[in-house]
Amino acid sequence: MRRVVAGLLLGLAACASDAPVATMGPAPMPPAWAKDQPDEMRGDLPVNYTQAKVGVAVAPELLVSASGGKIASPDAWTRERRPEIETLLVENQYGVAPGTGGREASIEHGYSERGIPALNGLALRTQSTVTVASELGEQVIDVLLYTPAKATGPSPIVLMVNFSPNVVMVDDTGIRETDAWVNGQTVPGRQARAIAKQDLKPYLERGYGVALVYYGQIEPDFGTGASDGLRKVFKPANTYERAPNEAGAIATWAEGLSLVREQLAANDLVDGKRIALYGVSRLGKTALWAGATDPDFAAVITVCSGEGGAALSRRTYGETIAHVAASFPYWFAPRWNELATNPAASPVDAHMTLAMIAPRPLLVISGETDAWADPYGEFLAARLATPVWRLFGKQGVDAAPELDTVTGGELSYLVHTGGHGPGPADTPAILDFLDRYMAADSR
């Protein structure tokens, strides 16, 4: 019975407004693919993998303003509620981005090659850098871009932020090698392991270009990484002595992705109004926040982003704020880490981040067996965010989908067979999603 109550309350949170567009009804019961798994311990912290033990979880309101007014139109959302939600998310989870209201920095775009035939004639390769510099130092981000060789005009692009250097992510001997961060030390990029490597051919054949960026060049992913990343350009970086609302790595990576998008948009091979963003796991969290704060990303695709990403934090299932705060305290603002013992006290949750992307296309992808990332919690967050897309006359998600089947419209949800990371169903679903909402002109 507790399992039913938790689902009902999460559903009712979305229909608290009396605006017809917000009416959703009770959330569905956890579907067959949301299988319970044995509970476990991660370090000193327990992990719940039993849906019936989630308990009561009521999500914060989306369509009620801070003053108590109902949000019933796109204009009211854009002018009033969305800015309120962004402030709440910045102050309580992601933190103030590097450089916001602070030190000026120069941004330079450099190119080592433009439009070189590559990948057996399928693509044109462009390699470039984004350099952000001040008197405190500089940060160089390498950008690898492939555009369809047969394109007759600027191409829509999927920007993929990756865990591994560009040189190991594509089978192409012409890629510039950069260093990789491994266990807190730099090594030549070719020594790094290729994580979540994608096949670019289906994208290029469908008329989409692909750009790749290594997240370690924006900021290394460890406790003291700020001193070797983008943050150091704007102020002396100290990961362990941050203001309660000061950004961590997630917001820093997101800021770097916006800088890369700006460079891509200036390239005449790229349709600057059709740049989508793709990320997996912690980089899925990053993609969501980058898409939420940078409205010039045309679409967002997030895969298995879990806690701090698309999964509801108020559900005590899988990874929780406590687990993130214990293992990765440098990811989010210190104020968010303080919610570890009482996530219900948070004024924000995942559906609010998702809703900030509306009405642009957003595809949330989960893994069937990825209980750690709470796939059902990701579905519920997408469902709770759906009323915002409906304000704009767009479609969202309602009923829980079948395995390997996309549900929804401009806001869509997919749970793929398999666990954490990309699954076989993902690429076809992503390409169909892009064709619907960011279609290529040339194929």
RODO-2510 file (C-alpha; in nm, 4 decimals, decimal comma):
residues 443
     n   res          X          Y          Z
     1     m     0,0000     0,0000     0,0000
     2     r     0,2860     0,2421     0,0717
     3     r     0,3972     0,1889    -0,2863
     4     v     0,0605     0,3144    -0,4144
     5     v     0,0564     0,6182    -0,1842
     6     a     0,4014     0,7346    -0,2970
     7     g     0,3014     0,7183    -0,6610
     8     l    -0,0275     0,8979    -0,6037
     9     l     0,1310     1,1846    -0,4154
    10     l     0,3893     1,2397    -0,6851
    11     g     0,1114     1,2505    -0,9416
    12     l    -0,1030     1,4920    -0,7396
    13     a     0,1839     1,7350    -0,7032
    14     a     0,1594     1,7998    -1,0760
    15     c    -0,2122     1,8826    -1,0736
    16     a    -0,2259     2,1206    -0,7761
    17     s    -0,2885     2,4111    -1,0130
    18     d    -0,6466     2,4379    -1,1390
    19     a    -0,5299     2,5293    -1,4884
    20     p    -0,6691     2,2583    -1,7214
    21     v    -0,3372     2,2204    -1,8969
    22     a    -0,1783     2,1012    -1,5716
    23     t    -0,4227     1,8190    -1,5005
    24     m    -0,2321     1,4919    -1,5037
    25     g    -0,4075     1,2615    -1,2597
    26     p    -0,2360     1,0034    -1,0395
    27     a     0,1022     0,8718    -1,1459
    28     p     0,1035     0,5133    -1,2710
    29     m     0,2276     0,2319    -1,0544
    30     p     0,5916     0,1340    -1,1111
    31     p     0,5865    -0,0651    -1,4376
    32     a     0,7236    -0,4151    -1,4834
    33     w     1,0661    -0,2870    -1,5868
    34     a     1,1052    -0,1024    -1,2522
    35     k     1,2088    -0,4214    -1,0758
    36     d     1,3112    -0,4202    -0,7110
    37     q     1,6674    -0,5249    -0,6371
    38     p     1,8325    -0,6267    -0,3087
    39     d     1,9153    -0,3302    -0,0885
    40     e     2,2842    -0,2695    -0,0195
    41     m     2,5388    -0,0517     0,1559
    42     r     2,7607     0,1992    -0,0262
    43     g     3,0280     0,2867     0,2243
    44     d     2,8464     0,3803     0,5436
    45     l     2,5238     0,4686     0,3637
    46     p     2,2328     0,2328     0,2923
    47     v     2,0827     0,2122    -0,0566
    48     n     1,7139     0,1372    -0,1007
    49     y     1,6151    -0,0566    -0,4127
    50     t     1,2591    -0,1412    -0,3007
    51     q     0,9798     0,0734    -0,4486
    52     a     0,7475     0,0012    -0,1547
    53     k     0,9972     0,1577     0,0887
    54     v     1,0244     0,4912    -0,0908
    55     g     0,7612     0,6441     0,1348
    56     v     0,5806     0,9728     0,0855
    57     a     0,7462     1,2082    -0,1628
    58     v     0,5715     1,5321    -0,2610
    59     a     0,7417     1,7365    -0,5302
    60     p     0,7644     2,1182    -0,5165
    61     e     0,5089     2,3081    -0,7217
    62     l     0,5892     2,4091    -1,0770
    63     l     0,2822     2,6095    -1,1770
    64     v     0,2335     2,8139    -0,8609
    65     s     0,4445     3,1273    -0,8190
    66     a     0,6257     3,2285    -0,5026
    67     s     0,3398     3,4692    -0,4316
    68     g     0,0840     3,1899    -0,4629
    69     g    -0,0510     3,2837    -0,8057
    70     k    -0,1459     3,0187    -1,0600
    71     i     0,0750     2,9959    -1,3678
    72     a    -0,1609     2,9295    -1,6569
    73     s     0,0074     3,0760    -1,9658
    74     p     0,3433     3,0615    -2,1447
    75     d     0,3960     3,4304    -2,0721
    76     a     0,3421     3,3834    -1,6978
    77     w     0,5831     3,0896    -1,6992
    78     t     0,8519     3,2778    -1,8916
    79     r     0,8251     3,6098    -1,7088
    80     e     0,7440     3,4985    -1,3568
    81     r     0,7819     3,1339    -1,2623
    82     r     1,0816     3,0246    -1,4674
    83     p     1,3104     3,2981    -1,3257
    84     e     1,1966     3,2028    -0,9743
    85     i     1,2831     2,8389    -1,0373
    86     e     1,6199     2,9245    -1,1898
    87     t     1,7102     3,1285    -0,8822
    88     l     1,6050     2,8431    -0,6534
    89     l     1,8137     2,5931    -0,8496
    90     v     2,1197     2,8188    -0,8581
    91     e     2,0992     2,9003    -0,4877
    92     n     2,0185     2,5501    -0,3638
    93     q     2,1736     2,2988    -0,6040
    94     y     2,3993     2,4068    -0,8897
    95     g     2,5531     2,7274    -0,7597
    96     v     2,6513     3,0504    -0,9309
    97     a     2,8406     2,9728    -1,2531
    98     p     3,2078     3,0730    -1,2890
    99     g     3,2482     3,4276    -1,4114
   100     t     2,8948     3,5380    -1,3241
   101     g     2,9211     3,9024    -1,2268
   102     g     3,2932     3,8575    -1,1708
   103     r     3,6303     3,8891    -1,3410
   104     e     3,6374     3,9497    -1,7145
   105     a     3,8041     3,6886    -1,9316
   106     s     3,8988     3,6797    -2,2972
   107     i     3,7622     3,4032    -2,5198
   108     e     3,9491     3,3070    -2,8353
   109     h     3,8628     3,0529    -3,1039
   110     g     4,1492     2,8810    -3,2850
   111     y     4,1401     2,6304    -3,5720
   112     s     4,4022     2,3722    -3,6662
   113     e     4,1941     2,2460    -3,9586
   114     r     3,8595     2,3154    -4,1255
   115     g     3,6487     2,0824    -4,3377
   116     i     3,9070     1,8075    -4,4002
   117     p     3,7633     1,4889    -4,5619
   118     a     3,7475     1,2121    -4,3001
   119     l     3,5843     0,8816    -4,2024
   120     n     3,6182     0,7299    -4,5502
   121     g     3,4545     1,0247    -4,7178
   122     l     3,1484     1,0284    -4,4933
   123     a     3,2394     1,3472    -4,3092
   124     l     3,4342     1,6688    -4,3060
   125     r     3,6505     1,7093    -3,9958
   126     t     3,7181     2,0378    -3,8195
   127     q     3,9427     2,0683    -3,5144
   128     s     3,9473     2,3809    -3,3030
   129     t     4,0051     2,5196    -2,9558
   130     v     3,8198     2,7489    -2,7202
   131     t     4,0664     2,9371    -2,4989
   132     v     3,9394     3,1237    -2,1940
   133     a     4,2044     3,3441    -2,0329
   134     s     4,2617     3,6087    -1,7691
   135     e     4,5619     3,7255    -1,5699
   136     l     4,4956     3,4294    -1,3379
   137     g     4,5483     3,1695    -1,6080
   138     e     4,3883     3,0071    -1,9090
   139     q     4,1837     2,7010    -1,9986
   140     v     4,1941     2,5393    -2,3433
   141     i     3,9073     2,3189    -2,4630
   142     d     3,9560     2,1116    -2,7796
   143     v     3,6534     2,0689    -3,0046
   144     l     3,6327     1,7903    -3,2626
   145     l     3,3599     1,8405    -3,5226
   146     y     3,2375     1,6110    -3,7988
   147     t     2,9810     1,7396    -4,0476
   148     p     2,8161     1,5320    -4,3234
   149     a     3,0275     1,5445    -4,6395
   150     k     2,7135     1,5474    -4,8555
   151     a     2,5514     1,8410    -4,6781
   152     t     2,4539     2,1247    -4,9108
   153     g     2,4283     2,3796    -4,6335
   154     p     2,4891     2,4286    -4,2618
   155     s     2,4185     2,1094    -4,0652
   156     p     2,2363     2,0570    -3,7369
   157     i     2,4785     1,9298    -3,4733
   158     v     2,4747     1,7010    -3,1714
   159     l     2,7357     1,8160    -2,9193
   160     m     2,8500     1,5153    -2,7168
   161     v     3,0324     1,5801    -2,3904
   162     n     3,2484     1,2780    -2,3077
   163     f     3,4447     1,1141    -2,0282
   164     s     3,7401     1,0422    -2,2583
   165     p     3,9643     1,2542    -2,4827
   166     n     3,8577     1,2991    -2,8423
   167     v     4,1516     1,0938    -2,9682
   168     v     4,0081     0,7680    -2,8283
   169     m     3,6413     0,8410    -2,8997
   170     v     3,6579     0,8159    -3,2794
   171     d     3,8499     0,5726    -3,5005
   172     d     4,0267     0,8435    -3,6989
   173     t     4,4043     0,8768    -3,7153
   174     g     4,3930     1,2515    -3,7765
   175     i     4,2653     1,3544    -3,4333
   176     r     4,4857     1,5789    -3,2237
   177     e     4,6002     1,4067    -2,9039
   178     t     4,5519     1,5894    -2,5764
   179     d     4,6200     1,4803    -2,2205
   180     a     4,3704     1,2831    -2,0147
   181     w     4,3119     1,2926    -1,6408
   182     v     4,3466     0,9491    -1,4799
   183     n     4,3442     0,9114    -1,1009
   184     g     4,4206     1,2789    -1,0568
   185     q     4,7203     1,2751    -1,2912
   186     t     4,7623     1,3644    -1,6576
   187     v     4,8570     1,0952    -1,9098
   188     p     4,8727     1,1008    -2,2905
   189     g     4,5209     1,0852    -2,4279
   190     r     4,5722     0,7583    -2,6167
   191     q     4,6383     0,5852    -2,2840
   192     a     4,2882     0,6671    -2,1615
   193     r     4,0004     0,4219    -2,1785
   194     a     3,7216     0,5047    -2,4229
   195     i     3,4031     0,5320    -2,2143
   196     a     3,0553     0,5287    -2,3731
   197     k     3,2032     0,5488    -2,7226
   198     q     2,9435     0,6301    -2,9869
   199     d     2,9093     0,5227    -3,3494
   200     l     2,8950     0,8507    -3,5402
   201     k     2,8031     0,6947    -3,8746
   202     p     2,4238     0,6795    -3,8164
   203     y     2,4191     1,0493    -3,7261
   204     l     2,6201     1,1555    -4,0281
   205     e     2,4142     0,9376    -4,2621
   206     r     2,0959     1,1039    -4,1348
   207     g     2,2348     1,4508    -4,1965
   208     y     2,3510     1,5405    -3,8445
   209     g     2,6963     1,6565    -3,7557
   210     v     2,8595     1,5512    -3,4299
   211     a     3,0912     1,7576    -3,2102
   212     l     3,2926     1,5997    -2,9288
   213     v     3,4400     1,7582    -2,6169
   214     y     3,6358     1,5985    -2,3315
   215     y     3,4947     1,7182    -1,9996
   216     g     3,8355     1,6961    -1,8291
   217     q     3,9510     1,9902    -2,0422
   218     i     3,6765     2,2048    -1,8910
   219     e     3,7566     2,0895    -1,5393
   220     p     3,9140     1,7678    -1,4053
   221     d     3,6722     1,5427    -1,2179
   222     f     3,8210     1,5147    -0,8695
   223     g     3,8143     1,7043    -0,5427
   224     t     4,0829     1,9601    -0,6219
   225     g     4,0086     1,9766    -0,9941
   226     a     3,8962     2,3398    -0,9755
   227     s     4,2582     2,4537    -0,9578
   228     d     4,3197     2,2944    -1,2999
   229     g     3,9903     2,3923    -1,4634
   230     l     3,7794     2,6781    -1,5906
   231     r     3,7070     2,8139    -1,2435
   232     k     4,0688     2,9152    -1,1892
   233     v     4,0430     3,1657    -1,4758
   234     f     3,7843     3,3705    -1,2869
   235     k     3,9056     3,3527    -0,9272
   236     p     4,1581     3,1628    -0,7162
   237     a     3,9961     2,8199    -0,6973
   238     n     3,9425     2,6393    -0,3694
   239     t     3,7027     2,3476    -0,3942
   240     y     3,6830     2,2960    -0,0185
   241     e     3,6152     2,6550     0,0843
   242     r     3,3207     2,7620    -0,1267
   243     a     3,0302     2,9918    -0,0487
   244     p     2,7031     2,8028     0,0123
   245     n     2,5788     2,8972    -0,3356
   246     e     2,9099     2,8715    -0,5214
   247     a     2,9211     2,6472    -0,8279
   248     g     3,0809     2,3068    -0,8346
   249     a     3,1979     2,0952    -1,1252
   250     i     2,8529     2,0349    -1,2783
   251     a     2,7792     2,4042    -1,3330
   252     t     3,1389     2,4585    -1,4468
   253     w     3,1153     2,1838    -1,7080
   254     a     2,7830     2,3335    -1,8192
   255     e     2,9413     2,6761    -1,8575
   256     g     3,2188     2,5272    -2,0691
   257     l     2,9641     2,3592    -2,2955
   258     s     2,7945     2,6920    -2,3566
   259     l     3,1292     2,8372    -2,4622
   260     v     3,1746     2,5470    -2,7048
   261     r     2,8233     2,5974    -2,8423
   262     e     2,9048     2,9604    -2,9125
   263     q     3,2083     2,8571    -3,1149
   264     l     3,0168     2,5925    -3,3081
   265     a     2,7410     2,8407    -3,3893
   266     a     2,9984     3,0700    -3,5534
   267     n     3,1139     2,7955    -3,7929
   268     d     2,9614     2,8229    -4,1413
   269     l     2,9365     2,4421    -4,1608
   270     v     2,7021     2,4445    -3,8605
   271     d     2,3410     2,5525    -3,8275
   272     g     2,3860     2,7551    -3,5100
   273     k     2,0151     2,7466    -3,4293
   274     r     2,0066     2,3663    -3,4279
   275     i     2,2721     2,2480    -3,1826
   276     a     2,1566     1,9677    -2,9533
   277     l     2,3418     1,8562    -2,6401
   278     y     2,4028     1,4953    -2,5311
   279     g     2,5491     1,3597    -2,2069
   280     v     2,5607     1,0361    -2,0051
   281     s     2,5552     0,9847    -1,6251
   282     r     2,7150     1,2853    -1,4482
   283     l     2,7510     1,4397    -1,7925
   284     g     2,3776     1,3825    -1,8357
   285     k     2,3319     1,5963    -1,5243
   286     t     2,5600     1,8511    -1,6870
   287     a     2,3678     1,8447    -2,0157
   288     l     2,0429     1,9135    -1,8321
   289     w     2,1814     2,2152    -1,6492
   290     a     2,3561     2,3493    -1,9597
   291     g     2,0321     2,3159    -2,1538
   292     a     1,8345     2,4732    -1,8712
   293     t     2,0589     2,7796    -1,8455
   294     d     2,1510     2,8235    -2,2123
   295     p     1,8332     2,8629    -2,4209
   296     d     2,0364     2,8557    -2,7411
   297     f     2,0762     2,4791    -2,7148
   298     a     1,8008     2,3612    -2,9490
   299     a     1,7455     2,0250    -2,7765
   300     v     1,8822     1,8141    -2,4907
   301     i     1,9358     1,4374    -2,4631
   302     t     2,0268     1,3014    -2,1211
   303     v     2,1123     0,9365    -2,0510
   304     c     2,1020     0,7761    -1,7046
   305     s     2,1606     1,1080    -1,5288
   306     g     2,0166     0,9875    -1,1970
   307     e     2,0512     1,1803    -0,8709
   308     g     2,1153     1,5480    -0,9274
   309     g     1,9984     1,4951    -1,2860
   310     a     1,6600     1,3689    -1,4034
   311     a     1,5766     1,1509    -1,0993
   312     l     1,3643     1,2941    -0,8196
   313     s     1,5782     1,3642    -0,5129
   314     r     1,2851     1,3297    -0,2717
   315     r     1,2537     0,9613    -0,3600
   316     t     1,4777     0,7605    -0,1285
   317     y     1,5610     0,5108    -0,3999
   318     g     1,9039     0,4306    -0,5434
   319     e     2,1574     0,7102    -0,5253
   320     t     2,0534     0,9983    -0,3021
   321     i     2,1867     1,3435    -0,2198
   322     a     2,3676     1,1816     0,0731
   323     h     2,5571     0,9451    -0,1585
   324     v     2,6571     1,2287    -0,3924
   325     a     2,7594     1,4548    -0,1032
   326     a     2,9738     1,1771     0,0449
   327     s     3,1516     1,0767    -0,2761
   328     f     3,1419     1,3881    -0,4948
   329     p     3,0978     1,6929    -0,2707
   330     y     3,2584     1,9116    -0,5386
   331     w     2,9846     1,8503    -0,7994
   332     f     2,7154     2,0800    -0,6629
   333     a     2,6891     2,3871    -0,4427
   334     p     2,7677     2,3265    -0,0731
   335     r     2,4096     2,4186     0,0193
   336     w     2,2811     2,1165    -0,1754
   337     n     2,5186     1,8842     0,0085
   338     e     2,3708     2,0080     0,3359
   339     l     2,0382     1,8528     0,2328
   340     a     2,1891     1,5032     0,2510
   341     t     2,0054     1,4065     0,5692
   342     n     1,6746     1,5658     0,4712
   343     p     1,6146     1,5905     0,0937
   344     a     1,2461     1,6639     0,1593
   345     a     1,3564     2,0036     0,2906
   346     s     1,4944     2,1022    -0,0484
   347     p     1,2989     2,3755    -0,2281
   348     v     1,3999     2,2192    -0,5619
   349     d     1,3820     1,8841    -0,7366
   350     a     1,4651     1,7310    -1,0735
   351     h     1,1370     1,8154    -1,2465
   352     m     1,2222     2,1831    -1,2029
   353     t     1,5481     2,1463    -1,3949
   354     l     1,3675     1,9558    -1,6704
   355     a     1,0938     2,2186    -1,6878
   356     m     1,3443     2,4982    -1,7457
   357     i     1,4204     2,3423    -2,0852
   358     a     1,0560     2,3753    -2,1975
   359     p     0,9287     2,4187    -2,4613
   360     r     1,2438     2,2963    -2,6379
   361     p     1,2760     1,9222    -2,7122
   362     l     1,4104     1,7082    -2,4272
   363     l     1,4663     1,3323    -2,4382
   364     v     1,5243     1,1598    -2,1027
   365     i     1,6742     0,8097    -2,1323
   366     s     1,7036     0,5576    -1,8475
   367     g     1,8427     0,2051    -1,8160
   368     e     1,6124    -0,0800    -1,7185
   369     t     1,8518    -0,2333    -1,4628
   370     d     2,0137     0,0941    -1,3574
   371     a     1,8451     0,1043    -1,0182
   372     w     2,1215     0,3283    -0,8822
   373     a     1,9984     0,6059    -1,1163
   374     d     1,6292     0,5353    -1,0351
   375     p     1,4712     0,5029    -1,3824
   376     y     1,1179     0,5187    -1,2406
   377     g     1,2141     0,8371    -1,0553
   378     e     1,3377     0,9817    -1,3839
   379     f     1,0074     0,8945    -1,5507
   380     l     0,8141     1,0577    -1,2647
   381     a     1,0213     1,3748    -1,2924
   382     a     0,9490     1,3944    -1,6656
   383     r     0,5801     1,3405    -1,5958
   384     l     0,5784     1,6136    -1,3315
   385     a     0,7473     1,8523    -1,5762
   386     t     0,4983     1,7746    -1,8534
   387     p     0,2433     2,0464    -1,7568
   388     v     0,4980     2,3128    -1,8492
   389     w     0,5334     2,1761    -2,2014
   390     r     0,1529     2,1629    -2,2184
   391     l     0,1381     2,5336    -2,1395
   392     f     0,3119     2,5847    -2,4732
   393     g     0,0841     2,3439    -2,6581
   394     k     0,3543     2,0767    -2,6637
   395     q     0,3387     1,7104    -2,5683
   396     g     0,5010     1,5464    -2,2684
   397     v     0,4831     1,2088    -2,0992
   398     d     0,1936     1,0550    -1,9097
   399     a     0,1631     0,6752    -1,9053
   400     a     0,4734     0,4731    -1,8251
   401     p     0,6319     0,3447    -2,1483
   402     e     0,7101    -0,0058    -2,2567
   403     l     1,0739    -0,1117    -2,2580
   404     d     1,2730     0,0271    -2,5544
   405     t     0,9772     0,2402    -2,6649
   406     v     0,9773     0,6194    -2,6619
   407     t     0,6759     0,7897    -2,5079
   408     g     0,5851     1,1564    -2,5212
   409     g     0,6419     1,4410    -2,7619
   410     e     0,8718     1,7416    -2,7317
   411     l     0,9379     1,6022    -2,3836
   412     s     0,9992     1,2309    -2,4337
   413     y     1,1079     0,9410    -2,2165
   414     l     1,2783     0,6113    -2,3041
   415     v     1,3884     0,3242    -2,0812
   416     h     1,6270     0,0988    -2,2701
   417     t     1,7118    -0,2656    -2,2148
   418     g     2,0283    -0,2839    -2,0083
   419     g     2,1887    -0,0771    -1,7391
   420     h     2,3862     0,2411    -1,6859
   421     g     2,5073     0,4133    -2,0005
   422     p     2,4051     0,3999    -2,3667
   423     g     2,1879     0,1098    -2,4833
   424     p     2,1182    -0,0423    -2,8278
   425     a     1,7803     0,1308    -2,8485
   426     d     1,9222     0,4766    -2,7870
   427     t     2,0676     0,5858    -3,1204
   428     p     1,7610     0,4973    -3,3332
   429     a     1,5386     0,6688    -3,0765
   430     i     1,7618     0,9776    -3,0636
   431     l     1,7719     1,0095    -3,4419
   432     d     1,3946     0,9731    -3,4728
   433     f     1,3554     1,2315    -3,1935
   434     l     1,5882     1,4728    -3,3738
   435     d     1,4070     1,4136    -3,7033
   436     r     1,0786     1,5126    -3,5400
   437     y     1,2007     1,8280    -3,3705
   438     m     1,5360     1,9322    -3,5201
   439     a     1,5211     1,7758    -3,8646
   440     a     1,8167     1,7939    -4,0992
   441     d     1,7653     1,9749    -4,4281
   442     s     2,0122     1,7615    -4,6224
   443     r     2,0504     1,3831    -4,6117
***
